[in-house]
Amino acid sequence: MSALTSPPPDFDLGLVASDIDGTLLLDWQPISQVTIDAIHRCQRMGIPFVLVTGRPIRWLAAIAEQIPDLGRVVCLNGAVVYDIATDTVVDAHPLEQAGVEEIVAAIGAAHPEARFAFETLTGLYVQDGFASRSPHEATVIGDLGELADTDVVKILVSLGTTDSEALHDLLGPIVTRSCHASFSDPDNGLVELAPAGITKAKTLESVCDHLGVGRDRVMAFGDMPNDLEMLTWAGLGVAMGNALDVVKDTADAVTDPVDDDGVAHFLNAALDAVPSR
């Protein structure tokens, strides 16, 4: 059965969850005014709009500048809940130091060329040779012991290749019991490792519980494999028109691509059907 292209008229919308990159914005551009207007409309109607992203906290500043009245954000693929309005960490699921060492050792034994980066609550740490998108933001470390007093919430792995899906398939069997592996960009050659059992969906569920919204009333938007659990958990999972095929095939509905304001169009259609409150 093909996915819907518009929200079902009987969907009882209680909360909107959305990925950022490839969903709300493209290639680090600002969020369009059309999309911001739709988010504000959603908020005015008393429906929470929750960002659910793989981004670290330090990459949320640009979003806060555009939409400063957003509340809790699920970031780092579910490892952290951050309040964008108060600039505080509400909850975090760090990896144990022993677990970090075990993961690095297991991957390194199978692939000596592997290089690692470690997202923490206090910044990014990288091994020498890891090509970071923002090297000026990173601290280079020579030994994992330097992470002993930090909270590692995500590990990034690179083998110097560009095919993220192939890398995910290669590394997944090595780490499947110790952490959750995903990727959020098919062409950057990075696999992202979260603590075992932690996904966007799992942490979004806790936010929804806090807000008193059942999963059947959640509409979620995404475009990449790290969104799959969230899209299948939500009452209505919506893939972007620019999403990978596996995401479109999994979602309940498909909207326009991000550069055609797909979130805004689909969300406004859903809001049009919400009874006056």
Backbone bond lengths (Angstrom), bond angles and torsions (degrees), N, CA, C in turn:
res aa  C-N    CA-C-N  psi(-1)  N-CA   C-N-CA  omega(-1)  CA-C   N-CA-C  phi
1 M - - - 1.464 - - 1.525 109.22 -
2 S 1.341 117.52 132.74 1.452 120.64 -178.33 1.518 110.66 -75.04
3 A 1.328 115.69 154.47 1.460 120.87 -178.60 1.522 110.87 -72.88
4 L 1.312 116.09 154.21 1.455 121.92 176.62 1.525 110.07 -67.23
5 T 1.323 116.74 152.78 1.465 120.95 174.85 1.526 111.41 -111.27
6 S 1.325 116.84 0.32 1.463 121.98 175.47 1.523 107.72 -149.56
7 P 1.336 117.59 157.55 1.468 118.96 -177.41 1.521 111.52 -67.12
8 P 1.326 117.87 142.17 1.469 120.28 175.30 1.522 109.70 -62.98
9 P 1.320 118.44 138.69 1.466 120.43 -174.01 1.518 114.32 -63.90
10 D 1.321 117.61 -20.59 1.461 120.04 -177.59 1.529 112.94 -97.68
11 F 1.342 117.84 10.18 1.467 119.59 -179.12 1.521 109.91 -72.97
12 D 1.326 116.51 125.93 1.461 122.72 -177.98 1.527 108.61 -91.30
13 L 1.319 116.56 91.54 1.458 121.99 -173.20 1.526 111.39 -74.83
14 G 1.353 115.94 122.06 1.458 120.52 179.65 1.510 113.98 -120.53
15 L 1.351 117.14 -20.81 1.467 121.45 -179.32 1.520 108.53 -163.08
16 V 1.329 115.50 143.57 1.461 121.45 176.49 1.519 108.76 -114.10
17 A 1.321 116.71 129.09 1.465 122.74 176.65 1.520 108.11 -117.69
18 S 1.318 116.35 134.16 1.466 118.19 -176.97 1.514 112.52 -142.35
19 D 1.316 114.23 135.37 1.457 122.32 166.83 1.537 108.02 -64.20
20 I 1.322 117.25 167.32 1.470 120.55 179.20 1.521 111.63 -104.10
21 D 1.335 116.77 -70.26 1.463 121.09 -171.79 1.523 111.60 -73.07
22 G 1.327 115.26 126.28 1.459 120.52 -176.66 1.513 112.83 82.58
23 T 1.335 116.10 -2.64 1.466 120.95 -178.41 1.524 110.96 -123.84
24 L 1.327 117.23 -58.82 1.468 120.97 175.47 1.518 112.05 -89.27
25 L 1.332 116.52 -27.74 1.460 120.50 -177.81 1.522 108.80 -149.24
26 L 1.314 114.91 163.63 1.462 120.98 -177.68 1.519 109.81 -126.89
27 D 1.333 115.25 135.07 1.468 122.09 173.24 1.529 112.80 53.03
28 W 1.333 116.47 41.89 1.460 122.76 173.13 1.527 113.37 65.14
29 Q 1.326 116.28 18.56 1.451 120.07 174.21 1.529 110.02 -78.20
30 P 1.330 118.60 163.29 1.466 119.98 175.34 1.533 111.08 -63.51
31 I 1.313 116.12 156.42 1.460 120.71 172.82 1.522 108.16 -67.56
32 S 1.335 117.41 137.40 1.459 120.13 -178.39 1.527 110.71 -66.37
33 Q 1.329 116.01 152.89 1.463 120.44 179.37 1.521 111.21 -63.98
34 V 1.325 116.71 -32.42 1.469 120.70 177.67 1.529 110.11 -60.83
35 T 1.311 116.09 -42.68 1.464 120.36 180.00 1.523 111.20 -70.89
36 I 1.317 117.23 -41.59 1.463 120.32 177.38 1.525 110.44 -60.48
37 D 1.325 116.83 -41.26 1.466 120.50 178.92 1.526 111.00 -62.10
38 A 1.340 116.85 -39.43 1.463 120.30 178.89 1.528 110.85 -66.49
39 I 1.336 116.94 -38.92 1.468 120.81 177.85 1.527 110.25 -63.86
40 H 1.336 116.80 -44.28 1.462 120.23 179.38 1.532 110.89 -65.67
41 R 1.309 116.84 -37.14 1.465 119.57 176.47 1.521 110.37 -61.27
42 C 1.307 115.29 -43.22 1.465 121.55 178.33 1.531 110.21 -58.60
43 Q 1.321 115.76 -46.77 1.471 120.63 -179.10 1.526 111.57 -65.00
44 R 1.333 116.91 -41.19 1.469 120.20 179.87 1.529 111.70 -62.41
45 M 1.315 115.66 -27.57 1.460 120.06 179.16 1.524 112.10 -85.81
46 G 1.329 115.78 6.26 1.460 120.24 176.53 1.511 114.55 79.65
47 I 1.334 117.27 18.70 1.463 122.29 -179.55 1.527 108.66 -105.89
48 P 1.335 119.08 114.56 1.471 120.93 -178.93 1.526 112.11 -60.32
49 F 1.330 115.49 141.11 1.461 122.54 174.19 1.524 106.90 -116.41
50 V 1.330 116.89 114.65 1.463 122.65 -172.52 1.525 110.37 -114.87
51 L 1.307 116.85 122.88 1.462 120.83 174.14 1.526 109.28 -77.56
52 V 1.338 115.92 136.92 1.467 121.82 179.27 1.529 106.29 -134.40
53 T 1.317 117.14 106.28 1.451 121.39 -165.81 1.517 113.03 -138.78
54 G 1.313 115.46 161.17 1.454 120.70 171.72 1.517 112.15 -86.23
55 R 1.332 117.13 -9.24 1.464 121.23 -177.33 1.523 111.75 -61.26
56 P 1.334 116.54 147.38 1.467 120.08 169.98 1.519 109.58 -76.89
57 I 1.320 115.92 169.27 1.463 121.00 -177.71 1.524 111.44 -58.14
58 R 1.330 117.78 -40.81 1.464 119.93 -174.15 1.525 112.57 -65.59
59 W 1.332 117.83 -17.28 1.463 121.25 178.12 1.523 112.74 -94.12
60 L 1.308 116.72 10.66 1.464 120.40 178.03 1.526 112.21 -98.19
61 A 1.320 117.81 -7.33 1.466 120.73 -177.50 1.527 111.80 -59.92
62 A 1.325 116.86 -41.20 1.469 119.86 -179.63 1.518 111.32 -65.36
63 I 1.331 116.82 -34.28 1.463 120.91 177.61 1.523 109.83 -69.28
64 A 1.332 116.24 -41.92 1.462 120.74 179.57 1.523 111.34 -62.53
65 E 1.327 117.57 -33.09 1.459 120.45 178.39 1.520 111.14 -65.39
66 Q 1.342 116.63 -36.41 1.458 120.44 -178.70 1.524 112.93 -83.14
67 I 1.341 116.35 -37.84 1.468 120.53 -177.91 1.527 107.72 -132.46
68 P 1.328 117.79 76.05 1.467 120.79 -173.99 1.521 114.65 -70.79
69 D 1.336 117.28 -14.52 1.459 119.53 -176.16 1.524 113.43 -93.04
70 L 1.321 117.61 10.17 1.461 119.98 174.02 1.529 109.26 -68.78
71 G 1.306 116.99 151.26 1.459 121.26 -179.52 1.515 111.82 -100.03
72 R 1.318 116.27 -116.96 1.459 120.61 -175.98 1.528 111.95 -74.14
73 V 1.323 114.25 137.81 1.458 122.12 179.04 1.523 108.29 -121.44
74 V 1.321 116.34 130.76 1.463 121.06 171.88 1.522 106.36 -88.92
75 C 1.332 117.62 114.80 1.461 119.72 -177.25 1.530 110.86 -125.97
76 L 1.331 114.88 175.20 1.463 121.09 -178.90 1.528 111.60 54.12
77 N 1.346 114.09 41.61 1.471 121.77 177.50 1.527 113.48 58.33
78 G 1.333 115.60 30.92 1.459 119.59 176.22 1.513 114.44 102.79
79 A 1.310 118.06 -7.13 1.465 119.95 -177.01 1.521 112.91 -74.78
80 V 1.335 117.17 -20.30 1.461 121.02 -176.89 1.523 110.47 -138.69
81 V 1.328 115.70 139.65 1.465 121.97 167.27 1.522 106.59 -109.74
82 Y 1.318 115.27 122.91 1.464 121.56 -174.21 1.518 108.93 -124.37
83 D 1.313 117.23 136.04 1.463 121.25 176.71 1.520 108.79 -92.70
84 I 1.321 115.32 111.18 1.464 120.62 -173.47 1.529 111.73 -71.96
85 A 1.337 116.63 -25.45 1.466 120.27 -178.76 1.525 112.01 -76.69
86 T 1.323 117.06 -36.17 1.466 120.72 -177.33 1.527 113.23 -105.28
87 D 1.342 116.99 -2.48 1.465 122.20 179.55 1.529 110.91 56.56
88 T 1.328 115.63 49.98 1.461 120.53 179.40 1.522 111.23 -133.61
89 V 1.324 115.86 149.35 1.462 121.55 173.59 1.530 107.74 -84.41
90 V 1.318 116.25 121.26 1.462 121.99 -179.28 1.520 111.06 -86.68
91 D 1.331 116.09 -39.22 1.464 120.86 -178.34 1.525 108.56 -155.46
92 A 1.329 116.65 151.97 1.458 120.74 179.75 1.520 109.96 -149.22
93 H 1.322 115.29 149.78 1.466 122.51 179.29 1.529 108.29 -126.52
94 P 1.320 117.70 78.29 1.473 119.96 -177.83 1.527 112.47 -76.56
95 L 1.315 114.60 157.10 1.459 121.88 172.55 1.527 109.06 -79.99
96 E 1.308 116.95 143.26 1.456 120.35 173.58 1.532 109.41 -68.24
97 Q 1.322 117.15 147.49 1.458 121.15 179.62 1.529 111.17 -56.56
98 A 1.335 116.32 -41.99 1.467 119.62 178.90 1.521 110.68 -62.76
99 G 1.333 116.58 -36.04 1.462 120.48 178.32 1.514 111.93 -67.27
100 V 1.327 116.87 -40.11 1.459 120.91 177.05 1.520 110.10 -59.94
101 E 1.333 116.37 -46.97 1.465 120.47 -179.39 1.521 111.45 -63.82
102 E 1.327 116.24 -37.95 1.470 120.07 179.55 1.522 111.41 -65.93
103 I 1.324 116.80 -43.18 1.468 121.08 -179.74 1.524 110.83 -64.12
104 V 1.326 116.63 -46.66 1.464 120.95 -179.41 1.526 110.69 -63.38
105 A 1.316 116.81 -40.58 1.465 120.62 -179.94 1.518 111.20 -66.22
106 A 1.329 117.51 -42.35 1.464 121.19 -177.76 1.521 111.16 -65.80
107 I 1.334 116.63 -45.23 1.462 119.18 179.35 1.521 110.41 -69.73
108 G 1.331 117.00 -40.93 1.459 120.73 -179.53 1.515 113.14 -63.64
109 A 1.338 116.69 -34.10 1.465 119.93 178.94 1.523 111.35 -66.54
110 A 1.338 115.53 -38.11 1.467 119.97 -179.49 1.522 112.22 -82.53
111 H 1.329 115.98 -28.88 1.470 120.82 -175.60 1.528 108.97 -140.96
112 P 1.332 117.41 85.05 1.474 120.78 -176.84 1.521 113.76 -59.42
113 E 1.328 116.45 -20.19 1.465 119.79 -179.76 1.531 112.85 -79.34
114 A 1.315 117.46 -5.26 1.464 121.42 -177.37 1.523 111.56 -62.79
115 R 1.321 114.93 142.11 1.458 121.97 174.26 1.525 108.02 -127.02
116 F 1.325 115.79 147.75 1.461 120.41 -170.71 1.528 111.83 -126.76
117 A 1.338 113.99 151.12 1.456 122.02 169.96 1.522 107.45 -131.25
118 F 1.306 116.11 152.66 1.464 120.89 -173.49 1.524 109.79 -131.33
119 E 1.315 115.47 112.86 1.459 120.36 174.25 1.525 108.27 -82.31
120 T 1.320 115.93 130.90 1.459 121.30 179.57 1.522 108.86 -127.97
121 L 1.317 116.12 175.82 1.459 120.10 177.40 1.521 112.28 -72.32
122 T 1.323 116.42 -11.01 1.466 119.97 -178.84 1.524 113.34 -116.94
123 G 1.334 118.16 7.08 1.449 119.46 177.46 1.519 112.76 139.25
124 L 1.331 115.50 -175.58 1.460 123.28 -177.01 1.519 110.51 -101.64
125 Y 1.334 115.68 131.76 1.454 122.72 174.85 1.530 107.75 -118.31
126 V 1.329 116.82 137.57 1.463 120.73 -177.13 1.516 110.87 -132.67
127 Q 1.326 114.67 149.27 1.456 119.74 170.32 1.522 108.97 -77.55
128 D 1.302 116.32 151.75 1.457 120.92 175.90 1.527 108.74 -57.75
129 G 1.325 117.08 130.53 1.456 121.11 -179.55 1.511 113.94 99.92
130 F 1.329 117.23 -11.16 1.463 119.66 176.80 1.523 108.49 -80.46
131 A 1.328 116.43 124.39 1.464 121.16 -178.36 1.523 109.74 -84.92
132 S 1.322 116.23 103.21 1.458 121.63 -178.00 1.517 111.22 -90.78
133 R 1.335 115.96 144.96 1.467 120.76 175.16 1.520 110.92 -63.29
134 S 1.324 116.13 -33.20 1.470 121.22 -177.98 1.523 109.48 -128.47
135 P 1.339 117.63 73.97 1.465 120.18 -175.33 1.526 113.42 -60.27
136 H 1.327 117.64 -27.42 1.467 120.02 179.98 1.519 111.81 -69.87
137 E 1.353 116.81 -17.29 1.457 121.06 179.23 1.527 112.44 -92.86
138 A 1.335 116.95 -6.15 1.462 120.74 -171.08 1.523 112.44 -102.16
139 T 1.330 114.50 149.13 1.458 122.42 172.70 1.523 108.10 -108.33
140 V 1.329 117.25 122.67 1.461 121.38 -179.37 1.521 109.51 -81.48
141 I 1.323 116.31 132.18 1.467 121.03 179.09 1.527 109.58 -119.77
142 G 1.327 115.18 152.52 1.449 120.06 179.05 1.511 113.05 -107.00
143 D 1.333 115.57 -13.48 1.463 119.75 -176.27 1.529 108.53 -148.58
144 L 1.339 116.03 142.15 1.459 120.19 -179.24 1.524 112.42 -64.67
145 G 1.315 116.33 -20.17 1.455 119.51 177.39 1.516 112.97 -60.97
146 E 1.323 116.40 -21.40 1.466 120.63 178.60 1.525 111.83 -69.57
147 L 1.341 116.26 -11.74 1.464 120.78 179.35 1.524 112.31 -97.06
148 A 1.300 116.95 2.64 1.470 120.96 -171.68 1.523 113.12 -59.19
149 D 1.316 118.14 -31.99 1.462 121.04 -176.88 1.529 112.51 -103.83
150 T 1.331 116.94 18.14 1.460 120.86 179.00 1.525 109.63 -118.85
151 D 1.319 115.62 161.27 1.462 121.47 177.13 1.523 109.42 -100.87
152 V 1.331 116.87 101.41 1.466 121.35 178.14 1.521 108.43 -78.65
153 V 1.336 116.16 121.71 1.464 120.44 -177.95 1.521 112.92 -113.76
154 K 1.325 117.42 -9.30 1.471 120.52 173.71 1.517 109.06 -159.38
155 I 1.325 115.50 139.87 1.465 121.79 174.24 1.522 108.03 -111.65
156 L 1.321 116.12 133.86 1.460 122.15 175.33 1.520 108.27 -108.83
157 V 1.327 115.94 135.45 1.466 120.67 -177.06 1.524 109.65 -123.54
158 S 1.329 116.25 134.09 1.456 122.24 176.41 1.525 109.53 -131.89
159 L 1.346 115.78 140.83 1.467 120.87 172.06 1.529 110.52 -111.54
160 G 1.333 116.21 12.43 1.454 120.13 -179.98 1.509 113.41 82.13
161 T 1.335 117.58 12.64 1.451 122.39 177.87 1.531 109.38 -105.47
162 T 1.333 117.78 -179.43 1.465 120.57 -178.09 1.522 113.91 -117.94
163 D 1.312 118.80 -12.82 1.464 121.94 -176.58 1.530 109.89 -87.87
164 S 1.320 116.53 99.74 1.468 120.66 -175.73 1.525 112.15 -67.89
165 E 1.314 117.31 -37.31 1.465 119.38 -179.01 1.527 111.08 -65.44
166 A 1.327 116.28 -43.13 1.459 119.78 178.07 1.525 110.99 -63.25
167 L 1.324 116.12 -38.68 1.466 120.16 178.65 1.527 110.11 -66.95
168 H 1.317 116.72 -40.32 1.465 121.13 177.64 1.524 110.28 -60.24
169 D 1.326 116.60 -44.96 1.464 120.29 179.97 1.530 111.55 -66.24
170 L 1.321 116.22 -31.22 1.461 120.95 -179.62 1.521 111.62 -74.10
171 L 1.329 116.38 -43.39 1.464 120.55 -173.95 1.521 113.03 -88.68
172 G 1.318 117.26 -25.57 1.455 121.05 -175.80 1.520 114.68 -48.72
173 P 1.336 118.85 -50.85 1.468 120.14 -179.12 1.525 113.92 -61.66
174 I 1.330 117.48 -24.71 1.462 120.96 -178.37 1.531 111.09 -74.61
175 V 1.334 116.18 -33.64 1.473 119.80 -170.86 1.525 113.53 -114.67
176 T 1.320 117.66 3.68 1.462 119.83 -169.53 1.517 114.37 -57.83
177 R 1.342 118.02 -29.22 1.462 119.93 -178.31 1.527 113.13 -89.00
178 S 1.322 117.68 -15.62 1.459 120.13 -174.59 1.524 114.20 -107.35
179 C 1.336 118.10 -17.30 1.455 120.11 -179.62 1.529 109.92 -162.56
180 H 1.317 115.70 174.26 1.460 121.61 179.05 1.526 108.75 -105.19
181 A 1.333 116.98 122.18 1.462 122.29 -177.63 1.522 110.90 -101.67
182 S 1.335 115.60 139.35 1.462 120.82 176.70 1.522 108.52 -155.36
183 F 1.335 116.48 177.10 1.464 120.04 171.48 1.523 108.70 -145.17
184 S 1.319 115.77 152.69 1.462 120.56 -175.30 1.520 113.51 -122.96
185 D 1.317 116.72 1.86 1.467 122.34 176.89 1.523 106.74 -146.47
186 P 1.330 118.83 119.98 1.471 119.65 -174.96 1.514 114.23 -70.55
187 D 1.343 117.56 -14.31 1.460 120.02 -170.93 1.523 115.13 -118.38
188 N 1.345 118.21 5.79 1.465 117.24 -178.74 1.524 113.53 -98.05
189 G 1.335 117.20 -1.47 1.454 120.33 176.19 1.504 114.62 64.79
190 L 1.327 116.75 34.13 1.459 121.39 179.87 1.519 111.22 -122.74
191 V 1.316 115.38 137.51 1.461 121.40 169.75 1.519 107.10 -110.70
192 E 1.329 116.07 138.14 1.454 122.52 -177.05 1.522 109.06 -108.84
193 L 1.317 116.40 127.11 1.462 122.06 -177.47 1.520 110.20 -112.19
194 A 1.327 116.11 121.52 1.463 122.54 177.17 1.523 108.71 -108.12
195 P 1.320 117.36 164.23 1.469 119.13 175.74 1.524 111.17 -55.16
196 A 1.306 116.96 149.05 1.462 121.54 -178.59 1.521 110.43 -55.29
197 G 1.322 115.61 133.19 1.459 120.82 177.88 1.509 114.80 84.00
198 I 1.331 117.79 -5.67 1.457 120.74 -178.29 1.525 109.89 -98.12
199 T 1.323 115.60 122.87 1.459 123.12 176.28 1.524 107.98 -137.94
200 K 1.312 115.94 171.19 1.458 119.86 173.63 1.533 110.14 -56.98
201 A 1.325 116.30 -42.41 1.466 120.69 -177.45 1.520 111.92 -64.00
202 K 1.319 116.65 -44.03 1.466 120.54 -176.50 1.523 110.83 -61.17
203 T 1.330 117.16 -44.45 1.452 119.86 -177.50 1.523 111.23 -77.73
204 L 1.322 117.14 -34.59 1.465 119.63 174.05 1.522 110.36 -59.36
205 E 1.311 116.61 -37.93 1.463 120.29 178.14 1.529 110.74 -58.75
206 S 1.329 117.37 -41.10 1.468 119.83 179.69 1.521 111.01 -67.41
207 V 1.334 117.82 -36.52 1.462 121.04 176.87 1.524 110.20 -65.35
208 C 1.321 116.43 -42.38 1.463 120.47 178.81 1.523 111.10 -64.65
209 D 1.325 116.71 -38.42 1.465 120.02 176.29 1.529 110.11 -61.29
210 H 1.332 115.94 -42.36 1.465 120.85 178.95 1.525 111.15 -61.41
211 L 1.333 116.51 -36.15 1.458 121.29 -177.69 1.524 112.77 -90.04
212 G 1.337 116.25 -6.31 1.459 120.08 179.26 1.513 114.56 73.97
213 V 1.331 116.65 34.54 1.471 121.66 -179.77 1.522 109.37 -116.34
214 G 1.323 117.86 125.50 1.461 122.35 178.35 1.515 111.62 -75.98
215 R 1.316 116.38 153.61 1.472 121.46 -176.63 1.520 112.39 -60.60
216 D 1.345 117.36 -28.61 1.456 120.74 -178.60 1.526 112.21 -67.56
217 R 1.347 117.20 -13.99 1.458 121.11 -179.47 1.535 112.04 -106.26
218 V 1.327 116.08 9.54 1.464 120.84 -178.10 1.524 110.45 -96.15
219 M 1.324 116.16 129.49 1.460 123.20 171.82 1.522 107.24 -107.55
220 A 1.325 117.59 123.66 1.462 121.53 -175.67 1.523 111.04 -122.60
221 F 1.334 116.31 139.82 1.460 123.48 179.66 1.528 110.36 -116.51
222 G 1.334 117.26 138.99 1.457 120.78 177.26 1.514 112.07 -164.42
223 D 1.338 115.10 173.62 1.466 119.02 -176.80 1.522 114.80 -140.69
224 M 1.342 118.25 -12.35 1.461 120.25 -173.08 1.532 111.45 -126.15
225 P 1.342 116.91 166.98 1.474 119.98 -178.01 1.525 114.59 -57.81
226 N 1.337 118.53 -26.55 1.468 117.92 177.15 1.528 112.03 -73.07
227 D 1.342 116.98 -2.87 1.466 122.06 174.66 1.530 112.72 -97.88
228 L 1.314 117.75 -8.20 1.466 120.30 -171.11 1.526 112.93 -59.06
229 E 1.320 116.97 -47.12 1.470 118.95 -179.07 1.529 110.83 -60.86
230 M 1.322 116.76 -39.46 1.461 120.55 179.74 1.526 111.23 -66.16
231 L 1.316 117.29 -43.18 1.460 120.57 -177.95 1.517 112.03 -66.78
232 T 1.324 116.86 -34.48 1.461 119.07 179.22 1.528 112.10 -80.88
233 W 1.341 116.44 -25.68 1.468 119.88 178.59 1.526 111.26 -75.20
234 A 1.319 117.19 -37.90 1.462 121.71 -175.20 1.522 111.61 -67.04
235 G 1.319 114.83 155.52 1.456 119.44 176.54 1.513 112.25 -62.39
236 L 1.330 117.08 -32.60 1.461 122.05 176.51 1.524 108.63 -139.67
237 G 1.318 116.89 106.30 1.459 122.27 178.98 1.514 109.90 -94.65
238 V 1.334 116.60 125.65 1.466 121.96 -174.89 1.525 109.89 -118.73
239 A 1.322 116.34 121.30 1.465 121.92 176.78 1.519 109.60 -92.12
240 M 1.319 115.49 146.21 1.457 120.42 175.54 1.525 110.17 -75.27
241 G 1.320 116.37 155.37 1.460 119.87 178.04 1.512 112.74 -63.32
242 N 1.334 116.84 -22.88 1.469 122.05 177.84 1.527 112.87 -93.75
243 A 1.337 117.40 5.74 1.464 121.22 -177.99 1.521 111.45 -67.38
244 L 1.329 115.91 158.61 1.455 120.10 172.06 1.523 109.26 -62.85
245 D 1.335 115.94 153.20 1.468 120.44 -176.75 1.520 112.24 -58.21
246 V 1.332 117.09 -38.12 1.465 119.53 -179.34 1.519 111.09 -62.29
247 V 1.318 116.84 -31.85 1.467 120.81 178.76 1.523 110.00 -74.21
248 K 1.330 117.12 -44.52 1.462 120.87 178.13 1.525 110.75 -60.92
249 D 1.330 116.09 -41.69 1.466 120.45 -178.10 1.525 111.71 -66.54
250 T 1.326 116.83 -26.94 1.462 121.48 -177.33 1.526 112.26 -86.70
251 A 1.329 116.85 -31.91 1.461 121.84 -173.70 1.526 112.34 -70.56
252 D 1.335 114.72 159.32 1.465 121.20 175.18 1.512 111.70 -78.40
253 A 1.336 116.17 -27.62 1.463 121.11 -176.04 1.515 109.38 -145.99
254 V 1.333 115.86 158.87 1.464 122.25 176.69 1.523 107.94 -129.77
255 T 1.329 115.81 128.39 1.458 120.55 178.69 1.525 110.19 -107.36
256 D 1.317 116.92 -174.70 1.460 121.41 -179.97 1.530 110.51 -66.78
257 P 1.333 117.73 161.92 1.466 120.69 177.38 1.523 111.88 -62.69
258 V 1.317 115.42 163.25 1.464 121.10 -178.19 1.523 111.63 -60.43
259 D 1.334 118.56 -36.84 1.461 119.43 -178.54 1.521 112.85 -77.08
260 D 1.346 117.17 -2.76 1.464 122.42 171.10 1.525 111.00 -111.13
261 D 1.344 117.01 19.98 1.469 122.96 176.65 1.527 112.49 58.95
262 G 1.334 114.87 46.41 1.451 119.89 -177.01 1.516 114.75 -58.40
263 V 1.346 117.38 -40.55 1.471 120.20 179.15 1.520 110.00 -62.18
264 A 1.328 116.98 -45.61 1.462 121.14 -178.15 1.523 111.30 -61.61
265 H 1.323 117.18 -44.74 1.467 120.25 -178.14 1.526 111.24 -63.92
266 F 1.309 116.85 -47.37 1.467 120.58 -177.72 1.525 110.38 -68.42
267 L 1.334 116.82 -42.14 1.460 120.77 -178.42 1.526 111.10 -66.38
268 N 1.324 117.76 -42.97 1.459 120.03 179.07 1.525 111.45 -62.55
269 A 1.325 116.26 -37.44 1.468 119.35 176.81 1.512 110.77 -63.63
270 A 1.338 116.60 -39.96 1.465 120.54 178.13 1.519 110.69 -67.16
271 L 1.334 117.29 -40.86 1.460 120.68 -179.15 1.523 111.91 -68.03
272 D 1.333 116.43 -31.19 1.463 120.43 177.81 1.534 110.92 -60.52
273 A 1.340 115.67 -28.26 1.459 120.02 -176.49 1.535 113.06 -92.27
274 V 1.361 117.10 -4.43 1.454 120.43 -179.20 1.536 109.27 -76.08
275 P 1.335 117.93 127.45 1.471 119.73 178.81 1.527 110.87 -61.58
276 S 1.310 116.21 149.88 1.469 120.91 177.52 1.512 110.17 -59.67
277 R 1.361 116.81 140.03 1.454 121.02 -177.04 1.517 110.42 -114.75
